Amino acid sequence: MLLENDSLLGVDDSSVENRDLLTGGINLTNADDVNNILEVTGKGEVTVPTSISTVELGIQVEGSTAAEVQQQVAQQTTSVVDVLENLEVQELQTTSVQLFPIYSFENDTRELTGFEARNTLSFELPNESAGAAIDAAIEAGANLVQNISFSASDEDLQQARLQALKQAIEQAQTEAATVLDALDLVSEEIIGIEILSVGQSNPIPQPLQFEATAQRDTTPIIGSNQTVQASVALDILYN
């Protein structure tokens, strides 16, 4: 682990011997100094409520000819896109366009019976608006609701990362103090810091399926949480 400039940690320069005049760090040329280093790790975890829904829905049409189903799916897709744009959803995009034949199998014989076309769209919007947007898209022609996932805002995730790092550092310092106190040793200063990891759980797509024609109130959408985790390692000089 690289040694950090301890002046950044608020350490009194006059309290440390063998300081490197060029870098301000400690010269651990003495074997006792090298041996008197305790390395501890700490972990922090913060749970963040999600506020953004990412929805994936589709328009599926079946018919006797490829041209027929392609025209129909294009019309319904245009209607759905218009509705979603009017609702000012974010990150609206087409994620797939499919057209494939439908066959029946009887007596070991394959017979072409028609075609199926499917367009898939995805978009983002606040959790509280997701249910009404899904319902409006279905009324406009969407007939597949495939997945929904939840995520926190960038600002909330960044704040959670900082909190998780702080927790990790506090845990490492607490463990070091416990160990040194039990051995009747004294901590002098932190001479090395390493951030081992900082990250958050990825949104997990949730299947969301129901009959497009069913009578119902606005579809309820309840977001899950994201977890942000951090781990650090500290090198502590003691005597």
C-alpha positions in Angstrom: 0.0 0.0 0.0 1.3 3.5 -0.9 2.0 5.8 2.0 -0.1 8.9 2.1 1.1 12.4 3.0 0.1 12.5 6.6 -0.1 16.3 6.7 -3.4 15.8 4.9 -4.6 14.0 8.0 -3.9 16.8 10.3 -0.9 15.3 12.0 1.6 17.6 13.8 4.9 17.4 11.8 6.9 17.9 15.0 5.6 14.7 16.5 7.1 12.3 13.9 10.8 11.5 13.5 12.5 10.3 10.3 10.2 12.4 8.1 11.2 12.7 4.4 12.0 16.3 3.8 11.0 16.1 0.1 7.7 14.3 0.4 6.7 15.0 4.0 6.0 11.3 4.5 7.6 9.0 7.0 10.9 7.2 6.2 10.3 3.7 7.6 14.0 2.8 7.4 13.9 1.4 11.0 12.9 -2.2 11.1 10.8 -1.5 14.2 8.9 1.2 12.3 8.1 -1.3 9.5 6.9 -3.9 12.0 4.8 -1.5 14.0 2.2 -1.0 11.4 -1.3 -2.3 11.9 -3.5 -2.8 8.7 -7.2 -2.8 9.3 -10.2 -2.8 7.0 -13.7 -1.4 7.4 -16.9 -1.6 5.5 -19.9 0.7 5.2 -23.3 0.2 3.8 -26.1 2.7 3.1 -29.6 1.9 1.8 -31.0 4.4 -0.7 -34.8 4.7 -1.6 -35.2 4.6 -5.3 -37.1 7.3 -7.2 -36.7 6.5 -10.9 -38.6 3.7 -12.8 -37.2 2.2 -16.0 -40.1 0.6 -17.9 -39.9 -1.7 -20.9 -43.1 -2.3 -22.8 -44.0 -3.6 -26.3 -46.5 -3.7 -29.1 -47.2 -7.1 -30.5 -49.3 -7.8 -33.6 -50.2 -11.0 -35.4 -51.6 -11.3 -38.9 -51.7 -13.3 -42.1 -49.0 -11.3 -44.0 -45.7 -9.7 -43.1 -46.8 -6.4 -44.6 -50.0 -6.4 -42.7 -48.5 -6.9 -39.3 -45.6 -4.6 -39.9 -48.0 -1.8 -40.9 -50.2 -2.4 -37.9 -47.4 -2.6 -35.4 -45.9 0.6 -36.8 -49.2 2.5 -36.3 -49.6 1.3 -32.8 -46.0 2.1 -31.9 -46.4 5.6 -33.3 -49.5 6.1 -31.1 -47.7 4.9 -28.0 -44.6 7.0 -28.7 -46.8 10.1 -29.1 -48.5 9.5 -25.7 -45.2 8.9 -23.9 -43.6 12.0 -25.4 -46.6 14.1 -24.3 -46.1 12.7 -20.8 -42.4 13.9 -21.1 -40.9 10.6 -20.1 -37.1 10.5 -20.1 -34.7 8.3 -22.1 -37.4 7.1 -24.5 -35.9 4.7 -27.0 -36.6 1.7 -29.2 -34.9 -1.4 -27.8 -36.0 -4.0 -30.4 -37.9 -4.4 -33.7 -38.8 -7.9 -34.6 -40.7 -9.7 -37.4 -40.9 -13.4 -37.7 -43.1 -16.1 -39.2 -45.6 -18.3 -37.3 -45.7 -22.0 -38.1 -48.1 -24.8 -37.2 -46.8 -28.3 -36.9 -49.0 -31.3 -37.7 -48.1 -34.8 -38.8 -44.4 -33.9 -39.0 -45.4 -31.1 -41.4 -44.6 -27.4 -40.9 -47.1 -24.9 -42.4 -46.8 -21.2 -42.4 -49.9 -19.7 -40.8 -49.0 -16.0 -40.4 -46.5 -13.5 -39.0 -45.8 -11.8 -35.8 -44.3 -8.3 -35.3 -43.1 -6.9 -32.0 -41.6 -3.5 -31.2 -40.2 -2.8 -27.7 -39.7 0.6 -26.1 -38.1 1.7 -22.9 -38.3 4.9 -20.9 -37.6 6.4 -17.5 -39.8 8.5 -15.2 -40.4 9.1 -11.5 -41.8 6.2 -9.6 -45.0 8.0 -8.8 -45.8 8.6 -12.5 -44.9 5.2 -13.8 -48.3 3.5 -13.2 -50.3 6.2 -15.0 -47.8 6.2 -17.9 -48.1 2.5 -18.3 -51.9 2.7 -18.4 -51.8 5.5 -21.0 -49.4 3.5 -23.2 -51.7 0.5 -23.0 -54.7 2.6 -24.0 -52.6 3.9 -27.0 -51.8 0.4 -28.2 -49.1 -1.2 -26.1 -50.1 -4.8 -25.2 -46.9 -6.1 -23.5 -45.4 -4.8 -20.3 -42.2 -6.7 -19.9 -40.0 -5.3 -17.2 -39.6 -2.5 -14.7 -36.6 -1.7 -12.6 -35.9 1.0 -10.0 -32.9 3.2 -9.3 -32.0 6.1 -7.1 -31.0 9.5 -8.5 -27.3 10.3 -9.2 -27.3 12.9 -6.5 -28.7 10.4 -3.9 -26.3 7.7 -4.9 -23.3 10.1 -4.7 -24.4 11.2 -1.2 -24.8 7.5 -0.2 -21.3 6.7 -1.5 -19.8 9.4 0.7 -21.7 8.2 3.8 -20.7 4.6 3.1 -17.0 5.6 2.9 -17.3 7.5 6.2 -18.9 4.5 7.8 -16.1 2.2 6.5 -13.4 4.6 7.8 -15.0 4.8 11.2 -15.4 1.0 11.5 -11.7 0.5 10.6 -10.6 3.1 13.2 -12.8 1.5 15.8 -11.4 -2.0 15.2 -7.8 -0.6 15.3 -8.5 1.1 18.6 -10.0 -2.1 20.1 -7.0 -4.2 19.0 -4.4 -1.7 20.2 -6.1 -1.1 23.5 -6.4 -4.8 24.2 -2.6 -5.1 23.6 -1.8 -1.9 25.6 -0.4 -0.3 22.5 -0.8 3.3 21.3 -1.8 4.5 17.9 0.5 7.2 16.6 -1.0 8.1 13.2 -2.5 6.9 10.0 0.2 6.5 7.4 -1.7 4.8 4.6 -5.2 4.9 3.2 -6.7 2.7 0.4 -10.2 2.7 -0.9 -10.8 -0.9 -1.8 -14.2 -0.6 -3.4 -17.2 1.7 -3.7 -20.3 0.6 -5.6 -24.0 0.1 -5.6 -26.4 -2.7 -6.3 -27.7 -2.6 -9.9 -31.5 -2.2 -10.5 -33.1 -5.6 -10.8 -35.7 -5.8 -13.5 -39.1 -7.0 -12.2 -41.6 -8.8 -14.4 -44.8 -6.9 -14.7 -47.5 -8.6 -16.6 -51.3 -8.2 -16.7 -54.1 -8.2 -19.3 -54.1 -5.0 -21.3 -57.9 -5.0 -21.5 -58.5 -5.7 -17.8 -60.6 -3.1 -15.9 -58.5 -1.6 -13.1 -57.5 1.5 -11.3 -54.1 3.1 -12.0 -51.4 0.4 -11.9 -49.6 0.7 -8.5 -45.8 1.0 -8.8 -43.8 0.5 -5.7 -40.0 1.0 -6.0 -37.4 -1.1 -4.2 -34.2 0.2 -2.5 -30.6 0.3 -3.7 -27.6 -0.5 -1.5 -24.3 1.3 -1.7 -21.3 -0.4 -0.2 -17.7 0.8 0.5 -14.6 -0.7 1.9 -11.3 0.8 2.9 -8.0 -0.2 4.4 -5.9 1.8 6.8 -2.2 1.5 7.8 -1.7 2.7 11.3 1.6 3.3 12.9 1.7 2.3 16.6 4.1 1.9 19.5 
